[in-house]
Amino acid sequence: MVRIAPAAVFASLLCATTVAAESDPVVVELFTSQGCSACPPADRLMHDLAQREDVIGLALHVDYWDYIGWKDEFADPSHTERQRDYARQAGRSMIFTPQMVVNGQQDVVGAHVYELNQLIDAHLTAAAEAEVVATRTGSEVLVDVTPVELPEGEAYDVRVVQYTPMRHASIRRGELAGYEMEYANVVESWHIAGQWDGAASQQFSVKLTADLPAVALIQRVGHGPIVAAARVK
């Protein structure tokens, strides 16, 4: 039996050149699968991203590798559709795993730490386009958004995403048969709080369906750039 545990090998590279930016973290979405033999290095990297204050790391398990012998227990068809939407935005017709998408704009193939770190640093030092604060009382989340420097005439989805910080999987068949995997920040649900025109400050609310950590994402309609993000407090 093979056990994959979080590795520290990526940590020093990831943290060497970035300064914590909890107020304006960079969103990194990992599209992965338990049926993908190339995914474990990227899955390990997500453990390190999940520890950073200046990054919101989210693991979105897809379902299109289920046919090769193992059905991913955490997969959701909506994650596959989100990845397809990103591909269409980039002018591509194919999707793949593992793939990391940074702030809804650029992508990194696999676990290319240096390239990923460069993209994260570029977003951390870029001028803010909007600000978001999200607070939770019971099952209700209030999301306050404020424009800083947004283009006119655009609309933005106000999304609240819930995730499980750590989930275990014992994979019995497929390309990773025999692996005991620990997956970090596994996305469980998406909630649309509303749509924002980006013209003035506005507050949105949404009811959550589970007692799990959550983050708020402000994303241009049509799976465009993520212009602001925050952890729900």
N, C-alpha and C positions, 0 to 999 in steps of 0.2 A: 504494500500500500504506500502511496506517495502522499506526503502532506506538504501543502504549500502554506507558508506562514508569511505575515507581513515582513518585508525586507527593509533594512535600513540603508541599502546600497544607494537608493535614489535620494535619500533625505538631504545629504550634504549638498548635492548639486542643486536641488530644488530651493533650498533655503539660503544659498550663498549670496545671491544677488538681489533678493527681494526684501522689502521692509513691510511689516504688517500694515494692512490697510483695511481694518475691520469695517470701516464706514463705507467702503466702496469695493467690496471683494470682486474678484474675477470668477466667472462661472465656467467650470470645465465639466462637460458632459461626456461620459464614457459610454459608448455603445459596445456591449459585450455579450457573450453567451457562454453558458456552461457546455455547449457543444462545439466550442471553437478551440482548437489546440494551440492557436497562436495568442490566445487572450490572457493566460495567467500573468505574464510580465506586466501588462497594462492593469490587470486587476490588483496586483501588488502595488503598483504605483498609486492607485486610487487610495490605498491606506495612508500613504504619505500626504496626498492632497487633502484628505479628510482631516488631518491634524493641523492644517494651516489656517490662520485667522484671515489671511488675505485672499483666500481661495474658497469658493463653494464648489466642492466636488460632488457630482451626482452620477451614480451608476445606473444606466438604463439597459436592462436586459431585453434582447430582441428574440423573436421566435422563429426566424427563418432558417436556423440550423437544427431545429427540432427533428427534422426528417432523417437525420443521419444516425439515429440510434439512441439519443437521449433528449427528453423534453425538459427544457430549462424551467425549473420550478418558479423562477422569479420573472419570467418573460411576460411581456404585455404587448399585444399587437399595436397598441397606440404608440409604443416606443419605436417600433419598426416604421410606422407611418411618420413619426417625427423625423427620423433619420432620412426617410425618403424626401420629406419636404426640404430638409437641409441640402440634400443632393440636388434637387431641382433648383434651389436658389443659387447653387454653385455651377449650374449648367451641366450636371453629370446625370447619367442614367443608372449608374450602378451604386450599390451600397456594400459595405464590408465591415468586418470586425477584426481586430479592435480599432475603433476610431474615437478620437477625442475632438470635440468641438469646443472652441474657446469663445466665450461671449457671443455665441450664435453666429460667428463670422468666419474664423479660420479653423482648419482642422489639421490634426496630426495623426499620422498612421502609426498604429501600434503604441509602443512605449518609448518614443524618441524623446528622451528627457531634455536634451539640450534645446531642441527645437521648441518643445512645449514651454520650457522655462523662458525662452526668448519672447514667445507670444504673451505669456503671463506678464512679464516685465513691461512689455510695450503697453499693455492695457492698464497696468497699475500706474504708469506715468502719464497716461493720456488725460486730457482735460475732461472733467465730469460733464456729462450731458443731462443728467437728471439725478435727483435724490429720492430715496425711498426709505421709509421707516415702517416697520411692521411690528405690531404688538398683539398679544394674545390674552384673552380673558375667557377662561373655560374653553368652549369649542369655537368661539368667535375670534377671528383675526381681523384687525383693522389695518389697512394699508394706506399710508399717506404718501402721495407722490408730489414732487415739486420739479418743474422744469428748470434747467440751468442754461443749457445751450442746445436746443433741439431745433431741427428744421421744421418749417411750417408745413401744414397740410398732411402730416403723417398721423397714424393712429397706432396705439400700443395696447397689447394685451397685458392685463394685470393678472399674473398667475401666482398661485400659492402651491408649492410642491411639498409633499410629505415623503419622508424616507426613513428607513431603519438603519441605524448607525452600523450594525454588524449582523450579517446573516451567514449561517453555516450551510454547506451543501455537501452531501456524500454522493459523489457521482459514480454510478454503477455501470453505465454503458457509454458508448460513443467514443470520441477521440480522447476524452479525459477520464476514461474508466479507471477507477481506483483512486482518484484524487479526492482528498478532503480539502475543500476550499472555504476560505473565509472571505466574504465579500463586504466591502465597506460602502456605506451610504447608498443602499439599494433603494431606488425610487419605488414608492408604493402607490401614490395617487397624485393626480393633478386637479386643481380647482381653478376655474376662471372666475375672478372676482368682478371683472368688468372690463370695459374698454375705455381708454383714456385718450383724449385728443392732444395731449402734450402742451396745451396752451396756458393752463393755469393750474395752481395747486388743487388737488382733489383728494377726497378720502373714499376708499372702497372697503367693503366688508364681505366676509365669506365665512361659512360654517364648515369646520373641519369634520371629517368622518372618523378619525382615530386619534388616539393620544400619542402622537409621534412628533419628532422634530419637524420643523417646516422652514422653508425659505420663500421669499417673495422675489419674483422675477418680473421685470418690466421689459417687454420684448415687442419690437415693431411687428405689427400684424403681418402674417404671411411667413412666419419663421425667419424674420429679419434679425438685426443685431439686438442683443440684450443691452439696454442702455443704462440699467441700474439693477442692483440686487442687494438683498439684505437677509440676514437670518431673522426669523421671527422670535422676538423676545418674550 
